[in-house]
Amino acid sequence: MVERSEPAGARHPTSVERKSDREVVVRRIFDAPARLVFEAWTRPELFRQWWVPKSIGLVLLSLDQDVRVGGTYRLVFDLGDSKTMAFFGKYIEVTPPSRLSWTNEESDDGAVTTVTFEEKGGQTHLTFSELYPTKEALDRNIGSTDGLPEQFAQLDALLPTLG
């Protein structure tokens, strides 16, 4: 297990662990009920406020989320010089407020991402798992979770405003 360096003021550490040849798992605790954390993942107006790490200067041009089984999502980022990058897929499991799973279809290396939200004593214990189709796909994408500590700190800052 690897503890990632946390942004200043982060209340809980983010742990990242390569669980197998094909899976990486990230864990984090949030000081909010699961229903609020789930909403921050599934309501576009909330998701766009915390998902993009501010330190990298990436601009989210558009976000479409149809959070239901079979619904799709699409995030388009501005890379500068009139270039864009898109991430997209479909939701394969939506169980409010405890579980969310989606495909990542922008490449053949695309993982299936599953997020679980387990409430314990008013806190949400979040587990973020990416399961890749092959060991080689995970090897090529192992840095995909590097931004999560900052993203989760941004989510931490948003949650108290949701009441």
Disulfide bonds with the S-S distance in Angstrom:
none
